[in-house]
Amino acid sequence: MTIVWWGTAICLLINIVVGLVFLTSRKSSEESLLAALLFGTTGVALTLIVGKAVGQERSVDIAVVFALLAAVLGVAFARFGWFDENKKGDREP
Amino acid sequence: MSILDAVSAALLIVAVFFFAAGTIALIRLPDLHSRLHALTKADNVGLGFAVLAMILQAENWAVVFKLLLTWILIIASGASVCFLIANRARREAVPTKQ
């Protein structure tokens, strides 16, 4: 069963790498936020599955914290972190 | 390999399928709004299947509760962040492909 967990973890890691390579080729800041969303969901799944593969029970706690931080990060970006190249200096939410 | 392990493995394969669908959609879809859609829906379903596979292997109820809490938090944050970003994108007039 351990091999199944590791195989799933590697597939998820490939997903994250492909998504990140795609998004780093983009210039706009709203596209880079999608990388944060990708990390939010896929990263939590990866934490859970790798924790299961190595038999570390506390990875579930780490995943809960990641899930909480993903929400805070997205809300903070949508309100304060949205850079517009055409309107520099005008960053009122 | 018991029946429970086999069901878990099958659920993990379904989860990987949904995660792969999300990543392929992220690359293939044309604009920000449809990419948001792909990331917040397909990936959440994938995480749901992965959590389900892990619940079948969980030793006690505390772990089951924490796994479900993780999934619910990710779903709630995905839905609200998707709404916030799409709303902000509409106000900033991010172009959409027709």
Backbone of each chain as ProteinMPNN parsed JSONL, in Angstrom:
{"seq_chain_A": "MTIVWWGTAICLLINIVVGLVFLTSRKSSEESLLAALLFGTTGVALTLIVGKAVGQERSVDIAVVFALLAAVLGVAFARFGWFDENKKGDREP", "coords_chain_A": {"N_chain_A": [[0.836, -1.216, 0.0], [2.073, 1.145, 0.617], [3.49, 1.862, -1.644], [1.504, 2.751, -3.329], [0.68, 5.124, -2.072], [3.055, 6.621, -2.326], [3.266, 6.714, -5.142], [0.97, 8.21, -5.791], [1.701, 10.597, -4.515], [3.9, 11.379, -6.062], [2.661, 11.82, -8.538], [1.042, 14.017, -7.854], [3.012, 15.86, -7.237], [4.18, 16.208, -9.75], [2.02, 17.441, -10.986], [1.978, 19.897, -9.556], [4.478, 20.962, -10.275], [4.245, 21.211, -13.07], [2.116, 23.04, -13.219], [3.282, 25.251, -11.912], [5.487, 25.844, -13.568], [4.115, 26.588, -15.837], [2.727, 28.853, -14.874], [4.753, 30.59, -14.06], [5.688, 31.448, -16.449], [3.994, 33.406, -17.083], [3.158, 36.914, -16.907], [1.391, 38.67, -15.501], [-0.018, 39.714, -12.326], [-2.348, 38.604, -11.341], [-2.434, 36.144, -12.535], [-0.353, 34.912, -11.246], [-1.399, 34.552, -8.779], [-2.982, 32.359, -9.12], [-1.158, 30.337, -8.891], [-0.834, 30.291, -6.141], [-3.346, 29.379, -5.386], [-3.244, 26.858, -6.541], [-1.174, 25.685, -5.043], [-2.49, 25.777, -2.608], [-4.616, 23.827, -2.699], [-3.508, 21.449, -3.96], [-1.14, 21.242, -2.539], [-2.001, 20.767, 0.086], [-3.177, 18.246, -0.259], [-0.879, 16.845, -0.997], [0.675, 17.075, 1.33], [-0.894, 15.57, 3.125], [-0.816, 13.02, 1.889], [1.901, 12.336, 1.622], [2.533, 12.348, 4.327], [0.997, 10.178, 5.13], [2.317, 8.191, 3.693], [4.859, 8.041, 4.865], [4.073, 7.377, 7.335], [3.536, 9.245, 9.309], [1.694, 10.611, 11.739], [1.062, 13.228, 12.484], [0.972, 14.85, 10.263], [-1.55, 15.437, 9.453], [-2.385, 17.502, 11.103], [-0.676, 19.53, 10.207], [-1.68, 19.824, 7.63], [-4.218, 20.873, 8.147], [-3.541, 23.414, 9.115], [-2.298, 24.469, 6.826], [-4.546, 24.555, 5.143], [-6.063, 26.502, 6.437], [-4.34, 28.736, 6.146], [-4.307, 29.038, 3.387], [-6.781, 30.153, 2.762], [-6.581, 32.678, 4.065], [-4.433, 33.792, 2.659], [-5.422, 34.019, 0.003], [-7.586, 35.819, 0.338], [-6.224, 38.069, 1.334], [-4.599, 38.674, -0.854], [-6.505, 39.274, -2.87], [-7.6, 41.622, -1.867], [-5.446, 43.428, -1.283], [-3.132, 42.922, -2.759], [-3.172, 43.317, -5.479], [-1.595, 44.167, -8.208], [-1.649, 46.576, -10.691], [-0.357, 47.105, -13.82], [-0.81, 49.35, -15.356], [-1.846, 51.27, -13.675], [-0.059, 52.372, -11.597], [0.644, 53.027, -8.175], [-1.937, 53.531, -7.521], [-3.55, 51.845, -5.448], [-5.801, 51.325, -3.997], [-8.137, 49.235, -2.398]], "CA_chain_A": [[0.0, 0.0, 0.0], [2.955, 2.317, 0.673], [3.883, 2.252, -3.005], [0.389, 3.515, -3.9], [0.763, 6.492, -1.529], [4.181, 7.331, -2.947], [2.935, 6.983, -6.54], [0.048, 9.346, -5.815], [2.447, 11.803, -4.151], [4.727, 11.802, -7.201], [1.75, 12.382, -9.54], [0.641, 15.357, -7.409], [4.185, 16.726, -7.361], [4.295, 16.539, -11.175], [0.973, 18.435, -11.232], [2.392, 21.202, -9.028], [5.605, 21.477, -11.051], [3.744, 21.643, -14.382], [1.352, 24.268, -13.016], [4.173, 26.363, -11.57], [6.26, 26.213, -14.761], [3.201, 27.326, -16.71], [2.34, 30.16, -14.329], [5.898, 31.506, -14.01], [5.889, 32.022, -17.774], [3.034, 34.505, -17.209], [3.678, 38.12, -16.286], [0.459, 39.446, -14.692], [-0.022, 39.273, -10.935], [-3.511, 37.759, -11.056], [-2.106, 34.777, -12.937], [0.525, 34.299, -10.242], [-2.223, 34.141, -7.643], [-3.468, 31.008, -9.398], [-0.162, 29.417, -8.328], [-1.142, 30.157, -4.714], [-4.521, 28.5, -5.284], [-2.777, 25.504, -6.875], [-0.486, 25.208, -3.849], [-3.448, 25.601, -1.534], [-5.325, 22.548, -2.757], [-2.637, 20.31, -4.239], [-0.159, 21.14, -1.466], [-2.633, 20.104, 1.224], [-3.283, 16.824, -0.598], [0.475, 16.275, -0.976], [1.068, 16.938, 2.74], [-1.619, 14.432, 3.708], [-0.455, 11.735, 1.293], [3.278, 12.022, 2.019], [2.471, 11.998, 5.743], [0.498, 8.793, 5.205], [3.313, 7.281, 3.129], [5.948, 7.828, 5.821], [3.489, 6.945, 8.597], [3.623, 10.329, 10.298], [0.294, 10.936, 12.025], [0.81, 14.663, 12.713], [0.856, 15.588, 9.004], [-2.933, 15.905, 9.327], [-2.439, 18.818, 11.737], [-0.017, 20.472, 9.301], [-2.587, 20.068, 6.515], [-5.286, 21.774, 8.609], [-2.977, 24.769, 9.158], [-2.145, 24.89, 5.423], [-5.868, 24.88, 4.613], [-6.444, 27.803, 6.988], [-3.511, 29.793, 5.583], [-4.663, 29.23, 1.981], [-7.901, 31.102, 2.73], [-6.091, 34.009, 4.431], [-3.584, 34.274, 1.575], [-6.24, 34.425, -1.139], [-8.348, 37.03, 0.671], [-5.271, 39.18, 1.425], [-4.176, 39.069, -2.2], [-7.598, 39.885, -3.629], [-7.865, 42.97, -1.374], [-4.314, 44.353, -1.178], [-1.932, 42.586, -3.524], [-3.467, 43.283, -6.914], [-0.863, 45.212, -8.902], [-2.029, 46.845, -12.078], [0.8, 47.759, -14.448], [-1.199, 50.634, -15.943], [-2.244, 52.228, -12.642], [0.871, 52.261, -10.467], [0.393, 54.008, -7.124], [-3.356, 53.523, -7.187], [-3.767, 50.483, -4.995], [-6.921, 51.24, -3.058], [-8.965, 48.057, -2.686]], "C_chain_A": [[0.864, 1.257, 0.0], [3.313, 2.809, -0.722], [2.774, 3.064, -3.668], [0.422, 4.951, -3.393], [1.878, 7.263, -2.201], [3.892, 7.666, -4.409], [1.998, 8.167, -6.676], [0.787, 10.645, -5.515], [3.274, 12.304, -5.328], [3.854, 12.415, -8.289], [1.344, 13.807, -9.153], [1.796, 16.342, -7.547], [4.386, 17.155, -8.813], [3.253, 17.599, -11.54], [1.415, 19.816, -10.784], [3.492, 21.796, -9.889], [5.129, 21.993, -12.402], [2.975, 22.954, -14.245], [2.243, 25.454, -12.733], [4.983, 26.813, -12.778], [5.389, 27.019, -15.712], [2.965, 28.734, -16.181], [3.518, 31.116, -14.233], [6.209, 32.081, -15.385], [4.926, 33.175, -18.031], [3.555, 35.727, -16.461], [2.708, 38.753, -15.281], [0.321, 38.855, -13.293], [-1.225, 38.397, -10.639], [-3.276, 36.325, -11.507], [-1.222, 34.106, -11.883], [-0.255, 33.921, -8.995], [-2.749, 32.724, -7.85], [-2.474, 29.968, -8.892], [-0.421, 29.205, -6.842], [-2.344, 29.243, -4.505], [-4.13, 27.046, -5.534], [-2.063, 24.892, -5.682], [-1.469, 24.926, -2.732], [-4.065, 24.224, -1.552], [-4.374, 21.369, -2.927], [-1.602, 20.126, -3.129], [-0.725, 20.458, -0.24], [-2.749, 18.604, 0.956], [-1.921, 16.141, -0.524], [0.949, 16.084, 0.46], [0.417, 15.711, 3.376], [-1.06, 13.103, 3.207], [0.979, 11.358, 1.643], [3.327, 11.648, 3.497], [1.993, 10.566, 5.935], [1.567, 7.802, 4.744], [4.44, 7.027, 4.113], [5.42, 7.452, 7.2], [3.572, 7.976, 9.696], [2.222, 10.882, 10.54], [0.043, 12.442, 12.074], [0.749, 15.474, 11.432], [-0.568, 16.103, 8.801], [-3.073, 17.289, 9.96], [-1.814, 19.883, 10.842], [-0.958, 20.824, 8.158], [-3.719, 21.007, 6.918], [-4.781, 23.214, 8.621], [-2.792, 25.311, 7.742], [-3.493, 25.329, 4.848], [-6.338, 26.228, 5.13], [-5.669, 28.926, 6.317], [-3.868, 30.071, 4.125], [-5.79, 30.239, 1.853], [-7.41, 32.517, 3.01], [-5.292, 34.621, 3.288], [-4.42, 34.794, 0.407], [-6.997, 35.709, -0.869], [-7.418, 38.236, 0.713], [-4.84, 39.628, 0.036], [-5.283, 39.82, -2.927], [-7.839, 41.322, -3.162], [-6.679, 43.911, -1.54], [-3.208, 44.11, -2.19], [-2.087, 42.669, -5.023], [-2.752, 44.437, -7.61], [-1.39, 45.351, -10.321], [-0.896, 47.635, -12.723], [0.442, 49.151, -14.969], [-1.474, 51.706, -14.897], [-1.345, 52.084, -11.432], [0.572, 53.356, -9.452], [-1.06, 54.062, -6.714], [-3.718, 52.117, -6.744], [-4.866, 50.399, -3.958], [-7.78, 50.019, -3.385], [-10.39, 48.431, -3.086]], "O_chain_A": [[0.472, 2.296, -0.531], [3.427, 4.012, -0.96], [3.05, 3.956, -4.471], [0.222, 5.89, -4.164], [1.694, 8.412, -2.602], [4.223, 8.756, -4.876], [2.18, 9.023, -7.542], [0.55, 11.667, -6.159], [3.346, 13.509, -5.57], [4.238, 13.41, -8.903], [1.302, 14.698, -10.001], [1.601, 17.498, -7.921], [4.718, 18.308, -9.087], [3.538, 18.531, -12.292], [1.26, 20.794, -11.517], [3.462, 22.985, -10.206], [5.541, 23.066, -12.843], [3.152, 23.87, -15.049], [2.003, 26.548, -13.244], [5.156, 28.011, -13.001], [5.838, 27.993, -16.316], [2.997, 29.7, -16.943], [3.329, 32.33, -14.314], [6.911, 33.086, -15.491], [5.014, 33.846, -19.059], [4.305, 35.595, -15.494], [3.162, 39.326, -14.29], [0.515, 37.656, -13.092], [-1.147, 37.526, -9.772], [-3.844, 35.392, -10.939], [-1.319, 32.901, -11.651], [0.18, 33.06, -8.231], [-2.94, 31.978, -6.89], [-2.861, 28.864, -8.51], [-0.258, 28.099, -6.328], [-2.369, 28.436, -3.576], [-4.598, 26.13, -4.858], [-2.3, 23.735, -5.335], [-1.313, 23.956, -1.991], [-4.048, 23.52, -0.543], [-4.412, 20.412, -2.154], [-1.226, 18.998, -2.809], [-0.04, 19.668, 0.411], [-2.459, 17.787, 1.83], [-1.809, 15.009, -0.053], [1.553, 15.061, 0.784], [1.068, 14.924, 4.063], [-0.853, 12.173, 3.987], [1.257, 10.194, 1.931], [4.067, 10.745, 3.887], [2.505, 9.833, 6.781], [1.715, 6.721, 5.314], [4.936, 5.904, 4.194], [6.197, 7.231, 8.128], [3.666, 7.635, 10.875], [1.637, 11.532, 9.674], [-1.053, 12.897, 11.747], [0.499, 16.678, 11.489], [-0.785, 17.074, 8.077], [-3.783, 18.148, 9.437], [-2.335, 20.992, 10.723], [-1.036, 21.984, 7.754], [-4.139, 21.847, 6.122], [-5.487, 24.128, 8.196], [-3.092, 26.476, 7.48], [-3.579, 26.342, 4.154], [-6.931, 27.012, 4.39], [-6.247, 29.952, 5.955], [-3.75, 31.207, 3.667], [-5.775, 31.083, 0.957], [-7.768, 33.453, 2.295], [-5.439, 35.803, 2.977], [-4.159, 35.878, -0.115], [-7.057, 36.592, -1.725], [-7.758, 39.302, 0.199], [-4.727, 40.826, -0.225], [-5.043, 40.868, -3.527], [-8.241, 42.165, -3.965], [-6.866, 45.073, -1.899], [-2.416, 45.014, -2.456], [-1.249, 42.162, -5.768], [-3.247, 45.565, -7.604], [-1.553, 44.369, -11.046], [-0.518, 48.701, -12.238], [1.299, 50.033, -15.017], [-1.357, 52.899, -15.175], [-1.81, 51.714, -10.354], [0.279, 54.49, -9.831], [-1.38, 54.594, -5.651], [-4.14, 51.292, -7.554], [-4.863, 49.493, -3.124], [-8.115, 49.8, -4.55], [-11.206, 47.55, -3.359]]}, "seq_chain_B": "MSILDAVSAALLIVAVFFFAAGTIALIRLPDLHSRLHALTKADNVGLGFAVLAMILQAENWAVVFKLLLTWILIIASGASVCFLIANRARREAVPTKQ", "coords_chain_B": {"N_chain_B": [[-3.055, -7.416, 0.371], [-5.848, -5.867, 1.459], [-9.483, -5.59, 1.068], [-10.235, -3.032, 1.807], [-7.858, -1.614, 1.392], [-7.681, -1.863, -1.384], [-9.942, -0.42, -2.224], [-9.189, 2.094, -1.278], [-6.911, 2.556, -2.874], [-8.104, 2.684, -5.405], [-9.689, 4.969, -5.053], [-7.663, 6.852, -4.727], [-6.537, 6.826, -7.266], [-8.632, 7.916, -8.746], [-8.605, 10.438, -7.556], [-6.11, 11.425, -8.406], [-6.667, 11.553, -11.112], [-8.553, 13.666, -11.169], [-6.998, 15.786, -10.172], [-5.088, 15.931, -12.21], [-6.762, 16.636, -14.304], [-7.459, 19.206, -13.472], [-4.96, 20.521, -13.634], [-4.351, 20.26, -16.363], [-6.467, 21.695, -17.42], [-5.824, 24.191, -16.404], [-3.665, 24.833, -18.02], [-4.722, 24.675, -20.584], [-7.038, 26.272, -20.791], [-8.395, 29.503, -21.784], [-8.551, 32.115, -20.408], [-8.386, 34.18, -17.36], [-10.708, 33.772, -15.783], [-11.825, 31.284, -16.502], [-9.699, 29.674, -15.836], [-9.602, 30.024, -13.083], [-12.002, 28.751, -12.45], [-11.33, 26.09, -13.17], [-9.266, 25.522, -11.321], [-10.48, 25.827, -8.809], [-12.603, 24.072, -8.741], [-12.133, 21.426, -9.943], [-9.778, 20.618, -8.599], [-10.601, 20.675, -5.937], [-12.463, 18.583, -5.865], [-10.723, 16.481, -6.428], [-9.109, 16.567, -4.114], [-11.085, 15.873, -2.305], [-11.575, 13.157, -2.962], [-9.059, 12.101, -2.319], [-8.991, 12.593, 0.435], [-11.113, 10.976, 1.201], [-10.042, 8.464, 0.576], [-8.068, 8.399, 2.512], [-9.543, 8.492, 4.853], [-10.63, 5.957, 4.951], [-8.419, 4.551, 5.761], [-7.877, 5.493, 8.245], [-6.924, 5.533, 11.738], [-8.281, 6.329, 14.076], [-11.165, 8.227, 15.334], [-10.569, 10.889, 15.666], [-8.661, 11.532, 13.734], [-10.189, 11.157, 11.43], [-12.041, 13.222, 11.778], [-10.323, 15.458, 11.606], [-9.367, 15.21, 8.996], [-11.729, 15.564, 7.512], [-12.278, 18.164, 8.333], [-10.133, 19.525, 7.155], [-10.784, 19.236, 4.433], [-13.271, 20.555, 4.277], [-12.5, 23.133, 5.003], [-10.799, 23.761, 2.862], [-12.6, 23.699, 0.733], [-14.358, 25.766, 1.471], [-12.591, 27.959, 1.523], [-11.699, 27.887, -1.117], [-14.059, 28.441, -2.573], [-14.733, 31.035, -1.604], [-12.409, 32.527, -2.159], [-12.294, 32.26, -4.918], [-14.615, 33.679, -5.633], [-13.896, 36.261, -4.68], [-11.617, 36.901, -6.21], [-12.615, 36.765, -8.829], [-14.516, 38.772, -8.691], [-12.898, 41.003, -8.172], [-11.394, 40.947, -10.51], [-13.351, 41.553, -12.357], [-13.914, 44.19, -11.671], [-11.443, 45.358, -12.168], [-11.426, 45.075, -14.82], [-10.304, 42.842, -16.211], [-9.455, 41.221, -19.184], [-11.725, 39.005, -20.939], [-11.909, 36.01, -22.847], [-14.002, 35.626, -25.605]], "CA_chain_B": [[-3.835, -6.192, 0.159], [-7.232, -6.125, 1.819], [-10.474, -4.9, 0.239], [-10.175, -1.619, 2.169], [-6.708, -1.042, 0.697], [-7.996, -1.773, -2.815], [-10.862, 0.713, -2.415], [-8.383, 3.297, -1.085], [-6.068, 2.754, -4.052], [-8.976, 3.133, -6.495], [-10.06, 6.37, -4.79], [-6.48, 7.688, -4.977], [-6.376, 6.964, -8.718], [-9.642, 8.907, -9.165], [-8.128, 11.749, -7.104], [-5.039, 11.86, -9.309], [-7.312, 11.931, -12.374], [-9.143, 15.0, -11.064], [-5.915, 16.772, -10.068], [-4.509, 16.078, -13.545], [-7.726, 17.402, -15.102], [-7.324, 20.607, -13.08], [-3.722, 21.101, -14.156], [-4.46, 20.368, -17.821], [-7.373, 22.809, -17.695], [-5.075, 25.423, -16.126], [-2.798, 25.131, -19.157], [-5.447, 24.74, -21.85], [-8.125, 27.246, -20.853], [-7.833, 30.724, -22.351], [-8.448, 33.36, -19.637], [-8.29, 34.06, -15.896], [-11.929, 33.29, -15.141], [-11.988, 29.84, -16.705], [-8.643, 29.002, -15.065], [-10.1, 30.018, -11.703], [-13.004, 27.691, -12.401], [-10.66, 24.784, -13.185], [-8.479, 25.281, -10.106], [-11.263, 25.76, -7.576], [-13.575, 22.97, -8.746], [-11.57, 20.089, -10.185], [-8.814, 20.265, -7.564], [-11.313, 20.386, -4.691], [-13.012, 17.226, -5.969], [-9.585, 15.577, -6.276], [-8.757, 16.514, -2.686], [-12.138, 15.125, -1.634], [-11.339, 11.724, -3.145], [-7.861, 11.728, -1.561], [-9.383, 12.567, 1.85], [-11.944, 9.777, 1.372], [-9.13, 7.312, 0.612], [-7.351, 8.393, 3.789], [-10.495, 8.196, 5.934], [-10.754, 4.496, 5.022], [-7.226, 4.003, 6.411], [-7.623, 6.2, 9.505], [-6.921, 4.658, 12.918], [-9.276, 6.731, 15.066], [-12.124, 9.211, 14.857], [-9.976, 12.231, 15.662], [-8.032, 11.732, 12.424], [-11.281, 11.314, 10.458], [-12.571, 14.569, 11.951], [-9.37, 16.445, 11.103], [-9.33, 15.114, 7.535], [-12.938, 16.216, 6.992], [-12.116, 19.592, 8.576], [-9.249, 20.038, 6.111], [-11.492, 19.316, 3.151], [-14.288, 21.604, 4.353], [-11.796, 24.421, 4.977], [-10.309, 24.029, 1.503], [-13.754, 24.003, -0.11], [-14.85, 27.1, 1.824], [-11.639, 28.975, 1.082], [-11.698, 27.897, -2.577], [-15.246, 29.137, -3.075], [-14.71, 32.465, -1.298], [-11.309, 33.17, -2.88], [-12.716, 32.325, -6.329], [-15.541, 34.8, -5.765], [-13.199, 37.533, -4.476], [-10.728, 37.191, -7.339], [-13.427, 37.037, -10.017], [-15.124, 40.085, -8.48], [-11.85, 42.01, -8.366], [-11.033, 40.939, -11.928], [-14.405, 42.267, -13.082], [-13.75, 45.631, -11.435], [-10.214, 45.804, -12.831], [-11.66, 44.868, -16.249], [-9.421, 41.842, -16.812], [-10.155, 40.788, -20.403], [-12.15, 37.615, -21.089], [-12.024, 35.53, -24.231], [-15.384, 35.29, -25.938]], "C_chain_B": [[-5.314, -6.483, 0.43], [-8.176, -5.353, 0.893], [-10.432, -3.404, 0.5], [-9.013, -0.922, 1.458], [-7.005, -0.864, -0.786], [-8.925, -0.6, -3.098], [-10.098, 2.03, -2.27], [-7.547, 3.591, -2.323], [-6.897, 3.261, -5.228], [-9.361, 4.592, -6.31], [-8.881, 7.3, -5.063], [-6.268, 7.894, -6.47], [-7.388, 7.973, -9.263], [-9.184, 10.314, -8.774], [-7.052, 12.287, -8.031], [-5.618, 12.288, -10.65], [-7.865, 13.345, -12.295], [-8.075, 16.084, -10.94], [-5.285, 17.007, -11.442], [-5.44, 16.878, -14.441], [-7.615, 18.888, -14.768], [-6.088, 21.248, -13.674], [-3.784, 21.257, -15.67], [-5.377, 21.531, -18.195], [-6.673, 24.14, -17.453], [-4.223, 25.819, -17.323], [-3.626, 25.418, -20.407], [-6.445, 25.889, -21.928], [-7.586, 28.653, -21.133], [-7.658, 31.909, -21.394], [-8.529, 33.097, -18.133], [-9.515, 33.402, -15.289], [-12.106, 31.785, -15.301], [-10.896, 29.066, -15.975], [-9.016, 28.936, -13.591], [-11.086, 28.88, -11.499], [-12.335, 26.324, -12.302], [-9.972, 24.516, -11.851], [-9.352, 25.099, -8.885], [-12.288, 24.639, -7.593], [-12.893, 21.61, -8.866], [-10.618, 19.682, -9.061], [-9.505, 19.951, -6.238], [-11.935, 18.997, -4.708], [-11.895, 16.198, -5.811], [-9.173, 15.427, -4.827], [-9.805, 15.73, -1.911], [-11.937, 13.623, -1.757], [-10.113, 11.266, -2.355], [-8.188, 11.624, -0.072], [-10.221, 11.327, 2.136], [-11.074, 8.523, 1.449], [-8.407, 7.24, 1.949], [-8.266, 8.096, 4.97], [-10.646, 6.681, 6.085], [-9.58, 3.864, 5.754], [-7.004, 4.565, 7.801], [-7.756, 5.258, 10.699], [-8.018, 5.031, 13.907], [-10.137, 7.87, 14.528], [-11.565, 10.624, 14.83], [-9.346, 12.534, 14.306], [-9.104, 11.951, 11.352], [-11.836, 12.742, 10.533], [-11.633, 15.611, 11.354], [-9.285, 16.422, 9.578], [-10.538, 15.813, 6.925], [-12.854, 17.721, 7.173], [-11.229, 20.237, 7.509], [-10.008, 20.237, 4.803], [-12.523, 20.455, 3.167], [-13.638, 22.983, 4.302], [-11.337, 24.766, 3.57], [-11.476, 24.377, 0.582], [-14.248, 25.424, 0.17], [-13.897, 28.174, 1.311], [-11.601, 29.039, -0.436], [-12.865, 28.69, -3.134], [-15.146, 30.638, -2.831], [-13.589, 33.175, -2.053], [-11.646, 33.296, -4.365], [-13.642, 33.507, -6.551], [-14.81, 36.134, -5.674], [-12.348, 37.895, -5.687], [-11.536, 37.535, -8.576], [-14.073, 38.417, -9.919], [-14.111, 41.193, -8.735], [-11.461, 42.101, -9.84], [-12.076, 41.673, -12.758], [-14.236, 43.774, -12.909], [-12.503, 46.177, -12.114], [-10.3, 45.614, -14.34], [-10.575, 43.977, -16.869], [-10.133, 41.26, -18.031], [-10.55, 39.305, -20.363], [-12.198, 37.272, -22.567], [-13.464, 35.146, -24.505], [-15.459, 33.926, -26.597]], "O_chain_B": [[-5.945, -7.256, -0.291], [-7.737, -4.572, 0.049], [-10.567, -2.596, -0.419], [-9.151, 0.205, 0.981], [-6.636, 0.148, -1.383], [-8.74, 0.129, -4.073], [-10.32, 2.969, -3.034], [-7.477, 4.734, -2.773], [-6.466, 4.151, -5.961], [-9.365, 5.368, -7.266], [-9.067, 8.407, -5.57], [-5.874, 8.976, -6.907], [-7.059, 8.784, -10.128], [-9.343, 11.263, -9.541], [-7.071, 13.461, -8.401], [-5.147, 13.247, -11.262], [-7.685, 14.14, -13.218], [-8.207, 17.163, -11.517], [-4.984, 18.145, -11.802], [-4.989, 17.697, -15.242], [-7.668, 19.734, -15.661], [-6.141, 22.376, -14.163], [-3.327, 22.265, -16.21], [-5.114, 22.261, -19.15], [-6.888, 25.104, -18.188], [-4.073, 27.006, -17.614], [-3.28, 26.296, -21.198], [-6.679, 26.428, -23.01], [-6.453, 28.967, -20.766], [-6.693, 32.657, -21.548], [-8.712, 31.964, -17.689], [-9.395, 32.572, -14.388], [-12.489, 31.093, -14.358], [-11.121, 27.937, -15.54], [-8.78, 27.927, -12.926], [-11.02, 28.144, -10.515], [-12.709, 25.499, -11.468], [-10.076, 23.417, -11.306], [-9.019, 24.305, -8.005], [-12.804, 24.281, -6.534], [-13.051, 20.749, -8.001], [-10.641, 18.536, -8.614], [-9.062, 19.074, -5.497], [-11.938, 18.306, -3.689], [-12.075, 15.174, -5.153], [-8.918, 14.319, -4.353], [-9.473, 15.006, -0.973], [-12.104, 12.891, -0.782], [-10.115, 10.175, -1.785], [-7.735, 10.703, 0.609], [-10.067, 10.696, 3.182], [-11.318, 7.634, 2.264], [-8.159, 6.15, 2.465], [-7.832, 7.522, 5.969], [-10.774, 6.173, 7.199], [-9.709, 2.773, 6.308], [-6.054, 4.173, 8.479], [-8.563, 4.329, 10.698], [-8.624, 4.15, 14.517], [-9.897, 8.404, 13.445], [-12.031, 11.465, 14.061], [-9.474, 13.643, 13.787], [-8.958, 12.808, 10.48], [-12.071, 13.387, 9.511], [-12.079, 16.539, 10.679], [-9.149, 17.466, 8.94], [-10.411, 16.556, 5.953], [-13.29, 18.482, 6.309], [-11.514, 21.331, 7.02], [-9.887, 21.274, 4.151], [-12.637, 21.217, 2.207], [-14.146, 23.893, 3.646], [-11.462, 25.908, 3.128], [-11.349, 25.262, -0.263], [-14.523, 26.19, -0.753], [-14.328, 29.174, 0.736], [-11.484, 30.127, -1.0], [-12.702, 29.503, -4.043], [-15.432, 31.434, -3.725], [-13.779, 34.291, -2.536], [-11.328, 34.303, -4.997], [-13.493, 34.25, -7.521], [-15.055, 37.036, -6.475], [-12.348, 39.04, -6.139], [-11.203, 38.475, -9.297], [-14.172, 39.143, -10.908], [-14.401, 42.181, -9.409], [-11.225, 43.191, -10.36], [-11.743, 42.336, -13.741], [-14.39, 44.541, -13.859], [-12.493, 47.315, -12.583], [-9.363, 45.95, -15.064], [-10.003, 44.308, -17.908], [-11.289, 40.849, -17.932], [-9.82, 38.466, -19.834], [-12.484, 38.115, -23.417], [-14.077, 34.421, -23.722], [-16.547, 33.47, -26.951]]}, "name": "protein", "num_of_chains": 2, "seq": "MTIVWWGTAICLLINIVVGLVFLTSRKSSEESLLAALLFGTTGVALTLIVGKAVGQERSVDIAVVFALLAAVLGVAFARFGWFDENKKGDREPMSILDAVSAALLIVAVFFFAAGTIALIRLPDLHSRLHALTKADNVGLGFAVLAMILQAENWAVVFKLLLTWILIIASGASVCFLIANRARREAVPTKQ"}
